[in-house]
Amino acid sequence: MQELLVYEYAVLRVVPRVEREEFVNVGVIVFCKSKKIIECAISLKKEKIFSLYAEVDMDGIEENLRAFQAIAAGDRLSGSDIALLDATSRFRWLTATRSTVIQCSKVHPGLTISTEGLTKELLERLVL
């Protein structure tokens, strides 16, 4: 019998006007403690975001999402000290509740026999 792996994930959201609480799902972040991995995948549907708020700062959103991915990957050149933390700490920082244009859903648990392709599967199911 194959060993089951526990993983956690959150959906990344763009909330162009925080006061309205409308959002567009734009990505997922997946964490597996036993494998010590964090993976982040983004699929930005600009037209959906513009439909919520035509004056949105799309360049700022794209910059923040790139930083999010770099921190998740532990990229030392990301410009953030958070990227230097261990995988668990990076995941907790990135998925912490915040009231900004880039937000995460609540963290959800799951079980899998392999993390291979898991991030892509969640992106397709929850974002695309």
Secondary structure, 3 states (H helix, E strand, C coil): CCCCEEEEEEEEEECCCHHHCCCEEEEEEEEECCCCEEEEEECCCHHHHHHHCCCCCHHHHHHHHHHHHHHHCCCCCCCCHHHHCCHHHHHHHHCCCCCCCEEECCCEEEEECCCCCHHHHHHHHHCC
